[in-house]
Amino acid sequence: KTLREKEARPEVSTRELATGIEELEQRLRRENPAYAQAARLQAPTVAQVQQALQLDEALVEYVQFHPYDEATKQLAKIWHYGVYVVRDSQIPVVAIDLGDAAPIDAAIQKFHEGIERAKPYAKVKPSEGQARAAEATLAKVSATLGHLIWQPLETSLIGVKRIYVAPDGQLGLFSFEALAQRTNRGSWQYLVEEREVVYLNTGRDLARLALTAETGASAQPAPRTAVLIGNPKFGAQPKEVAQVVAELPSTVPRRIISKAASAGATLGATVDQDRARIPRDWLQYDELNSLLTGAERQLHGAGWIVTTKRDRAAVEPAVLQLQAPRILQFATHGYLLEHANFEKTGSWENPLLRSMLILAGANRATPEQSLFYQIGKDLLTESEVQRRQLSHEARQQARHIEVGDGILTAYEVTGMNLQGTELVNLTACKTGLGTVTPEGIVGLRQAFFFAGARALTTSLWEVPVAETTRQIGDFYARWLGGTGGKLGMTRYAAFRQTQLAALAHARKTYGAGHPFFWAGFIYLGDPGDLKARKPQFQRNSGKIK
């Protein structure tokens, strides 16, 4: 009988209904590959993660937890860090308790304090003695951290070349490549020199990326499109921004989230209060413009179709309307708004509203001039419309132009269409930071994956402009080809070789490989060489393995 016929019977049992639903579920999976794929992506299993791993690869997933106290028969109040080491299906999963989280978090904080002390080196070159002393101080902190979070894993990582790291808690704010150990010669060696490190938001992401990877004949050649957004005119007046927006296509972007609509109870009532806490004194830098020009030249030279939006053209609505370019690069300021106190605000906040990119008009944006009416060639604010005493009908017929506030939050990013975007390159300070939650680091690094991007490069601290410009150029040369670059490198291979070159450059230039100069950027997501995993079915059961 069909499920509907069974529902019509008053004596039908719950077990029969469950069986009927299961039968329909399995039939859909057998007959509809798209449904089967979507179902697999919802809840990847450990077996699917293992299937995505090569023999010389491992997933290292950190977790925070409350340990069980045998004395009280309850969960302890303190936090511990733990880690799962996942290899291919022939090797059992290893779980390790790393102990109290407090000394680990303290070491991470001390590491970032060392990075902060190196910030003056971006403007004033340190002496070789200063650079070596600073590196030694920071490397000792890093080595201590390595003893706590890495050394216990080493026996489980024998023969592993690439490690996918899914951090939790404060570990999400640390560059694992900078884990240091002293060599026999007394110098410092870093993890990046020994192993490949690819970051994930969660270990499940590896299975999802592998399941959606396209290789060989199954891959459809996509247009080689790149969009570069940077060096915005932060001081653009609202009407200037409106003029740019008025020239954009008037089609409604897919899944765009209105900031005005988002300020209700769902996201918390602190949005307007938070606006006042966002700096409005951002400055343009010639270096960002040079970075854009260099990337544009490289991409054009490699045969890519490049669209560049800089100065007053780098407006928020233009970003939200993008339709899945293969490369999306931002060269602007990033900002992380500190968490507001619940007792003061009376509301829980969405952490995706706290991580943001700064775009054109951010310094001058006001709620009173966020909406313009286009009547003929005129762009009128609400107050100007009222002064002209325009009728309700005239208002309705006018084109409504929302200019935004020049602040692209991570929440808004989740509504973008980046399905098919191979790489988002965030050339902005601290864009890899976010709010530490039980779901990981919630911010831009998570939002771009929600929007569909397959890979992301982002920064954990304020990387020097000169080093950033050099690294971006070297990365594109290695990945896309060009003068001095290799053809055919995968995205991550190009990224790692660029990072190693930056480390070598720091050692040559400063006499020391201080991580401030080379470890600020991290690579998340699809490394570019994942093999597509096709669904497999068990005989006679219809169940996906």
C-alpha positions as CSV (number, residue, x, y, z in Angstrom):
1,K,0.0,0.0,0.0
2,T,1.0,3.6,-0.5
3,L,1.9,5.8,2.5
4,R,-1.3,7.8,1.9
5,E,-3.4,4.7,1.9
6,K,-1.8,3.7,5.2
7,E,-2.5,7.1,6.7
8,A,-6.1,6.7,5.8
9,R,-6.4,3.6,8.0
10,P,-7.2,4.5,11.6
11,E,-5.5,1.4,12.9
12,V,-2.2,2.2,11.2
13,S,0.8,1.9,13.6
14,T,3.6,4.3,14.1
15,R,6.0,1.6,13.1
16,E,4.2,1.2,9.7
17,L,4.3,4.9,9.1
18,A,8.0,5.0,9.9
19,T,8.6,2.1,7.6
20,G,6.7,3.8,4.8
21,I,8.7,7.0,5.2
22,E,11.9,5.0,5.2
23,E,10.9,3.2,2.0
24,L,10.0,6.5,0.3
25,E,13.3,8.0,1.5
26,Q,15.3,5.2,0.1
27,R,13.4,5.3,-3.2
28,L,14.1,9.0,-3.6
29,R,17.7,8.4,-2.9
30,R,17.9,5.6,-5.6
31,E,15.9,7.5,-8.2
32,N,17.0,11.1,-7.7
33,P,20.7,11.5,-7.5
34,A,20.4,15.2,-6.6
35,Y,18.2,14.4,-3.6
36,A,20.7,11.6,-2.6
37,Q,23.6,14.1,-2.8
38,A,21.7,16.8,-0.8
39,A,20.8,14.2,1.9
40,R,24.5,13.1,2.2
41,L,25.6,16.7,2.6
42,Q,23.3,17.3,5.5
43,A,24.9,15.0,7.9
44,P,28.3,13.6,6.7
45,T,29.5,10.6,8.6
46,V,33.0,9.7,9.9
47,A,33.2,7.1,7.2
48,Q,32.6,9.8,4.5
49,V,35.3,12.0,6.1
50,Q,37.7,9.1,6.0
51,Q,36.9,8.5,2.4
52,A,37.9,12.0,1.6
53,L,41.4,11.5,3.1
54,Q,44.4,10.1,1.2
55,L,46.8,7.7,2.9
56,D,49.2,10.6,3.7
57,E,46.5,12.9,5.1
58,A,44.8,13.3,8.4
59,L,42.0,15.4,9.9
60,V,42.8,16.9,13.3
61,E,39.7,18.2,14.9
62,Y,39.9,20.0,18.3
63,V,37.0,20.2,20.7
64,Q,36.3,21.9,24.0
65,F,34.4,20.0,26.6
66,H,33.7,19.6,30.3
67,P,35.4,16.5,31.6
68,Y,33.5,14.0,33.8
69,D,34.5,14.3,37.5
70,E,34.6,10.8,39.0
71,A,34.5,12.2,42.6
72,T,31.3,14.2,42.1
73,K,29.8,12.0,39.4
74,Q,29.1,15.2,37.4
75,L,30.7,17.2,34.6
76,A,33.4,19.5,35.9
77,K,33.1,23.2,35.6
78,I,36.5,23.7,34.0
79,W,37.1,23.4,30.2
80,H,39.4,20.8,28.6
81,Y,40.7,20.7,25.1
82,G,40.4,17.4,23.3
83,V,41.3,16.3,19.8
84,Y,40.2,13.6,17.3
85,V,42.8,12.4,14.8
86,V,41.1,10.9,11.7
87,R,43.0,8.9,9.1
88,D,41.7,6.8,6.2
89,S,39.2,4.0,6.9
90,Q,42.0,1.4,7.7
91,I,43.1,3.3,10.8
92,P,40.9,3.7,13.9
93,V,40.0,7.2,15.0
94,V,42.2,8.4,17.9
95,A,40.7,10.6,20.7
96,I,43.1,12.5,23.0
97,D,42.4,14.6,26.1
98,L,44.8,17.5,26.0
99,G,43.9,18.6,29.5
100,D,43.0,22.0,31.0
101,A,42.1,24.7,28.4
102,A,43.4,27.6,30.6
103,P,47.2,27.2,29.9
104,I,46.5,26.6,26.2
105,D,44.4,29.8,25.9
106,A,47.0,31.7,28.0
107,A,49.7,30.6,25.5
108,I,47.6,31.7,22.6
109,Q,47.0,35.1,24.2
110,K,50.8,35.5,24.9
111,F,51.5,34.6,21.2
112,H,49.2,37.4,20.0
113,E,50.8,39.8,22.4
114,G,54.1,38.9,20.8
115,I,52.6,39.6,17.3
116,E,51.3,43.0,18.5
117,R,54.8,44.0,19.8
118,A,56.1,43.3,16.3
119,K,53.7,45.7,14.6
120,P,56.2,48.6,14.5
121,Y,58.4,46.5,12.3
122,A,56.0,47.1,9.4
123,K,57.1,50.8,9.3
124,V,60.6,50.7,10.8
125,K,62.9,47.8,9.9
126,P,64.3,46.1,13.0
127,S,68.0,45.4,13.4
128,E,69.1,41.8,12.9
129,G,69.6,41.5,16.7
130,Q,66.1,42.9,17.4
131,A,64.5,40.5,14.9
132,R,66.2,37.5,16.3
133,A,65.4,38.3,19.9
134,A,61.8,38.9,19.0
135,E,61.6,35.7,17.1
136,A,63.2,33.7,19.9
137,T,60.7,35.2,22.5
138,L,57.7,34.3,20.3
139,A,59.0,30.9,19.2
140,K,59.4,29.9,22.9
141,V,55.7,30.6,23.4
142,S,54.9,28.8,20.2
143,A,57.0,25.8,21.3
144,T,55.2,25.7,24.7
145,L,51.9,25.7,22.9
146,G,53.1,23.0,20.5
147,H,54.0,20.8,23.6
148,L,50.4,21.2,24.8
149,I,48.4,20.8,21.6
150,W,50.6,19.1,19.0
151,Q,53.2,16.8,20.6
152,P,50.5,14.5,22.0
153,L,49.3,13.9,18.4
154,E,52.7,13.1,16.8
155,T,52.6,9.3,17.1
156,S,49.2,9.4,15.3
157,L,50.6,11.5,12.5
158,I,53.5,9.3,11.4
159,G,53.6,9.3,7.6
160,V,51.2,12.2,7.3
161,K,52.1,15.0,4.8
162,R,48.9,17.1,4.8
163,I,46.9,17.9,7.9
164,Y,43.4,19.3,7.8
165,V,42.9,21.3,11.0
166,A,39.5,22.1,12.4
167,P,40.2,24.2,15.5
168,D,37.8,25.0,18.4
169,G,37.8,27.8,21.0
170,Q,40.8,30.1,21.1
171,L,42.7,27.7,18.8
172,G,40.7,29.1,16.0
173,L,42.6,32.4,16.4
174,F,46.1,30.7,16.1
175,S,48.3,30.1,13.1
176,F,49.3,26.4,13.4
177,E,52.0,26.9,10.8
178,A,53.9,29.0,13.3
179,L,54.3,26.1,15.8
180,A,58.0,26.2,16.4
181,Q,60.8,23.9,17.6
182,R,64.5,24.6,18.0
183,T,66.9,22.8,15.7
184,N,70.2,21.3,16.6
185,R,71.9,24.4,15.2
186,G,70.0,26.6,17.6
187,S,67.7,28.1,14.9
188,W,63.9,27.9,14.8
189,Q,62.0,25.6,12.5
190,Y,58.2,25.9,11.9
191,L,55.5,23.4,11.2
192,V,54.8,24.9,7.8
193,E,58.3,23.6,6.8
194,E,57.4,20.1,7.6
195,R,53.8,19.6,6.8
196,E,50.9,21.1,4.7
197,V,48.2,22.7,6.9
198,V,44.7,23.3,5.5
199,Y,42.0,24.7,7.8
200,L,38.4,23.8,8.0
201,N,35.6,25.3,10.0
202,T,34.5,21.8,11.1
203,G,35.7,18.3,10.1
204,R,32.4,17.6,8.4
205,D,33.3,20.3,5.8
206,L,35.9,18.0,4.4
207,A,33.3,15.4,3.5
208,R,31.0,18.0,2.0
209,L,33.8,19.5,-0.1
210,A,34.8,16.1,-1.4
211,L,31.2,15.1,-2.2
212,T,30.8,18.3,-4.2
213,A,34.2,18.3,-5.9
214,E,34.3,18.1,-9.7
215,T,37.2,16.5,-11.4
216,G,38.0,15.2,-14.9
217,A,35.2,14.8,-17.3
218,S,32.5,15.7,-14.8
219,A,33.8,19.2,-14.4
220,Q,32.1,21.8,-16.5
221,P,34.5,24.6,-17.6
222,A,33.3,27.8,-15.9
223,P,34.1,31.3,-17.2
224,R,37.4,32.6,-15.9
225,T,35.9,35.5,-14.1
226,A,37.4,37.5,-11.2
227,V,36.0,40.4,-9.2
228,L,38.4,42.7,-7.3
229,I,37.0,45.1,-4.7
230,G,39.2,47.4,-2.8
231,N,40.5,50.8,-1.7
232,P,37.0,52.1,-1.3
233,K,36.2,55.8,-1.0
234,F,35.2,55.6,2.7
235,G,34.4,59.3,2.8
236,A,31.9,59.2,-0.1
237,Q,28.7,61.1,0.6
238,P,25.4,59.1,0.6
239,K,24.3,60.7,-2.6
240,E,27.6,59.7,-4.3
241,V,26.9,56.1,-3.3
242,A,23.4,56.4,-4.5
243,Q,24.6,57.6,-7.9
244,V,26.8,54.5,-8.2
245,V,24.0,52.1,-7.0
246,A,21.6,53.7,-9.5
247,E,23.8,52.6,-12.4
248,L,23.8,49.0,-11.2
249,P,21.5,46.4,-12.7
250,S,18.1,46.7,-11.1
251,T,17.5,42.9,-10.9
252,V,17.0,41.7,-7.3
253,P,20.0,39.7,-6.1
254,R,19.3,36.1,-5.0
255,R,18.9,35.7,-1.2
256,I,20.1,39.2,-0.3
257,I,19.3,40.0,3.3
258,S,18.1,43.5,4.0
259,K,19.9,45.1,6.9
260,A,16.7,47.1,7.8
261,A,14.7,43.9,7.9
262,S,17.3,42.1,10.0
263,A,17.2,44.5,12.9
264,G,14.2,42.8,14.6
265,A,14.0,40.3,17.4
266,T,15.6,37.4,15.4
267,L,19.0,39.1,15.4
268,G,18.7,41.1,18.6
269,A,17.9,44.7,19.3
270,T,21.4,45.9,19.5
271,V,22.0,46.6,15.8
272,D,21.4,50.3,16.0
273,Q,23.4,50.6,19.2
274,D,26.3,48.7,17.6
275,R,26.3,51.1,14.6
276,A,27.5,53.9,17.0
277,R,30.4,51.7,18.1
278,I,31.8,51.1,14.6
279,P,34.6,53.5,13.7
280,R,33.8,56.0,11.0
281,D,37.3,57.4,10.3
282,W,38.6,54.9,7.8
283,L,41.4,56.0,5.5
284,Q,42.3,55.1,2.0
285,Y,45.8,53.8,1.3
286,D,47.8,54.0,-2.0
287,E,49.2,50.6,-1.2
288,L,45.8,49.0,-1.5
289,N,45.3,50.6,-4.9
290,S,48.7,49.2,-6.0
291,L,47.8,45.8,-4.7
292,L,44.6,45.9,-6.8
293,T,46.4,47.1,-9.9
294,G,49.0,44.3,-9.5
295,A,46.4,41.6,-9.1
296,E,44.4,43.0,-12.0
297,R,47.5,42.9,-14.3
298,Q,48.3,39.3,-13.3
299,L,44.8,38.0,-13.8
300,H,44.5,39.7,-17.2
301,G,47.8,38.3,-18.2
302,A,46.6,34.8,-17.3
303,G,43.5,35.2,-19.5
304,W,40.9,36.0,-16.9
305,I,38.0,38.4,-17.3
306,V,38.5,40.9,-14.5
307,T,36.0,43.4,-13.0
308,T,37.5,45.9,-10.6
309,K,35.5,48.0,-8.3
310,R,37.6,50.6,-6.4
311,D,37.1,54.0,-4.9
312,R,33.5,55.2,-5.1
313,A,32.5,52.1,-7.1
314,A,33.3,49.7,-4.2
315,V,29.8,50.0,-2.7
316,E,28.0,47.5,-0.6
317,P,25.0,46.8,-3.0
318,A,27.5,46.1,-5.9
319,V,29.0,43.4,-3.7
320,L,25.7,41.9,-2.7
321,Q,24.7,41.6,-6.4
322,L,27.7,39.5,-7.4
323,Q,26.9,36.2,-9.1
324,A,29.5,33.6,-8.3
325,P,32.8,34.9,-9.8
326,R,35.5,32.2,-9.7
327,I,37.8,34.6,-7.8
328,L,36.6,37.3,-5.4
329,Q,39.2,39.5,-3.8
330,F,38.8,42.2,-1.2
331,A,41.5,44.7,-0.5
332,T,40.0,46.9,2.3
333,H,39.7,47.2,6.0
334,G,38.2,44.4,8.1
335,Y,36.8,45.0,11.5
336,L,35.7,42.9,14.5
337,L,33.2,44.6,16.8
338,E,33.8,43.7,20.4
339,H,31.0,41.7,22.1
340,A,28.5,43.8,23.9
341,N,27.5,42.9,27.5
342,F,24.1,41.2,27.7
343,E,23.3,42.8,31.0
344,K,23.7,46.3,29.4
345,T,21.9,45.7,26.2
346,G,19.2,43.2,27.3
347,S,19.6,41.2,24.1
348,W,21.5,38.3,22.7
349,E,23.4,39.3,19.6
350,N,24.1,37.4,16.4
351,P,27.9,37.1,16.1
352,L,27.7,37.3,12.3
353,L,26.9,41.0,12.8
354,R,30.2,41.6,14.5
355,S,32.6,40.7,11.8
356,M,32.7,43.0,8.8
357,L,34.4,44.5,5.8
358,I,34.4,48.3,5.3
359,L,33.3,49.7,1.9
360,A,32.6,53.0,0.2
361,G,30.6,55.6,2.1
362,A,31.1,54.0,5.5
363,N,32.4,57.2,7.1
364,R,29.4,59.3,6.0
365,A,26.5,56.8,6.1
366,T,23.5,57.8,8.1
367,P,20.1,56.1,8.6
368,E,18.3,59.2,7.3
369,Q,20.1,58.9,3.9
370,S,20.1,55.1,3.5
371,L,17.1,55.2,1.0
372,F,16.9,57.4,-2.1
373,Y,14.0,57.9,-4.6
374,Q,15.1,58.2,-8.3
375,I,12.7,60.6,-10.0
376,G,13.9,61.4,-13.5
377,K,17.6,62.3,-13.0
378,D,17.1,63.4,-9.4
379,L,18.0,61.3,-6.4
380,L,16.0,62.4,-3.4
381,T,16.1,61.5,0.3
382,E,13.0,61.0,2.3
383,S,13.2,64.5,3.7
384,E,13.6,66.0,0.2
385,V,10.6,64.0,-1.0
386,Q,8.5,65.5,1.8
387,R,9.6,69.0,1.0
388,R,8.5,68.5,-2.6
389,Q,5.2,67.2,-1.3
390,L,5.3,64.3,-3.7
391,S,2.1,62.1,-3.8
392,H,2.0,58.6,-2.6
393,E,1.6,57.4,-6.2
394,A,4.7,59.3,-7.3
395,R,6.7,57.7,-4.5
396,Q,5.5,54.3,-5.5
397,Q,6.4,54.9,-9.2
398,A,9.9,56.2,-8.3
399,R,12.8,53.7,-8.3
400,H,13.8,53.0,-4.7
401,I,17.6,52.9,-4.2
402,E,19.0,51.4,-1.0
403,V,22.6,52.5,-0.5
404,G,23.4,50.5,2.6
405,D,25.8,51.8,5.2
406,G,29.1,50.8,3.7
407,I,29.4,48.0,6.3
408,L,29.3,44.5,4.8
409,T,28.7,42.2,7.8
410,A,29.3,38.4,7.8
411,Y,25.5,38.0,8.2
412,E,24.9,39.8,4.9
413,V,27.7,37.7,3.3
414,T,25.7,34.5,4.0
415,G,23.0,35.8,1.6
416,M,25.4,36.2,-1.3
417,N,25.5,33.8,-4.3
418,L,29.0,32.4,-4.3
419,Q,28.0,28.9,-5.5
420,G,30.9,28.1,-7.9
421,T,33.3,30.6,-6.5
422,E,36.7,28.8,-6.2
423,L,38.5,31.3,-4.0
424,V,37.7,34.3,-1.8
425,N,40.8,36.3,-1.1
426,L,40.4,38.6,1.9
427,T,43.3,41.0,1.8
428,A,42.3,42.8,4.9
429,C,43.4,42.9,8.5
430,K,42.0,40.4,11.0
431,T,39.3,39.1,8.6
432,G,40.0,35.6,10.0
433,L,38.9,36.5,13.5
434,G,35.4,36.3,14.8
435,T,33.4,35.4,17.8
436,V,34.4,32.2,19.6
437,T,31.2,30.1,19.9
438,P,30.4,26.4,20.4
439,E,30.0,26.3,16.6
440,G,33.6,27.5,16.1
441,I,34.8,30.9,15.0
442,V,31.7,32.7,13.7
443,G,32.5,35.5,11.4
444,L,33.6,36.2,7.8
445,R,35.5,32.9,7.5
446,Q,32.4,31.0,8.2
447,A,30.0,33.3,6.3
448,F,31.7,33.0,2.9
449,F,31.5,29.2,3.1
450,F,27.8,29.5,3.9
451,A,27.4,31.6,0.7
452,G,29.0,28.8,-1.3
453,A,32.7,29.6,-1.7
454,R,35.0,26.6,-1.8
455,A,38.1,28.1,-0.4
456,L,39.2,31.2,1.5
457,T,42.4,33.0,2.4
458,T,42.1,35.3,5.3
459,S,44.3,37.0,8.0
460,L,44.6,36.6,11.8
461,W,46.5,39.8,12.4
462,E,47.5,43.1,10.7
463,V,49.9,41.8,8.1
464,P,52.5,44.4,6.8
465,V,51.3,46.0,3.5
466,A,54.6,45.3,1.7
467,E,54.6,41.6,2.7
468,T,50.9,41.3,1.8
469,T,51.4,42.8,-1.7
470,R,54.4,40.5,-2.3
471,Q,52.6,37.4,-1.1
472,I,49.4,38.1,-3.1
473,G,51.4,38.6,-6.3
474,D,53.5,35.5,-5.7
475,F,50.4,33.4,-4.9
476,Y,48.6,34.4,-8.2
477,A,51.8,33.8,-10.2
478,R,52.2,30.3,-8.8
479,W,48.5,29.4,-9.1
480,L,47.6,31.0,-12.4
481,G,51.0,31.1,-14.0
482,G,53.2,34.1,-15.0
483,T,56.7,35.4,-14.7
484,G,58.6,33.2,-12.3
485,G,55.6,31.0,-11.5
486,K,54.8,27.4,-12.3
487,L,51.8,26.4,-14.3
488,G,49.4,23.9,-13.0
489,M,49.8,24.4,-9.2
490,T,46.7,23.8,-7.1
491,R,45.4,26.6,-5.0
492,Y,46.8,25.4,-1.7
493,A,50.1,24.3,-3.2
494,A,50.5,27.8,-4.5
495,F,49.5,29.2,-1.1
496,R,52.0,27.1,0.8
497,Q,54.9,27.7,-1.5
498,T,54.2,31.5,-1.2
499,Q,54.1,31.1,2.6
500,L,57.5,29.3,2.5
501,A,58.9,31.9,0.2
502,A,57.7,34.7,2.6
503,L,59.4,32.9,5.5
504,A,62.7,32.6,3.5
505,H,62.4,36.3,2.6
506,A,62.0,37.3,6.2
507,R,65.1,35.3,7.2
508,K,67.1,36.9,4.4
509,T,65.8,40.4,5.0
510,Y,65.6,40.6,8.8
511,G,67.9,37.7,9.8
512,A,65.0,36.0,11.5
513,G,61.8,34.2,10.4
514,H,59.5,36.1,12.7
515,P,55.9,34.8,12.1
516,F,54.6,38.4,12.0
517,F,55.9,38.7,8.4
518,W,54.7,35.4,6.9
519,A,52.2,33.5,9.1
520,G,49.3,36.0,9.3
521,F,47.4,34.5,6.3
522,I,45.7,31.1,6.5
523,Y,44.1,28.9,3.9
524,L,40.6,27.4,4.5
525,G,38.6,24.9,2.5
526,D,39.1,23.0,-0.7
527,P,42.9,22.8,-1.4
528,G,42.0,22.3,-5.1
529,D,43.0,18.6,-5.4
530,L,40.2,16.9,-3.7
531,K,38.8,13.9,-5.6
532,A,35.1,13.8,-6.2
533,R,33.5,11.1,-4.1
534,K,30.5,9.5,-5.8
535,P,27.6,8.0,-3.8
536,Q,28.0,4.2,-3.2
537,F,25.0,1.9,-2.5
538,Q,24.9,-1.3,-0.5
539,R,23.4,-4.1,-2.5
540,N,19.8,-5.0,-1.7
541,S,19.4,-2.2,0.8
542,G,19.4,0.9,-1.2
543,K,21.2,2.7,1.6
544,I,24.0,5.0,0.8
545,K,27.3,3.9,2.3
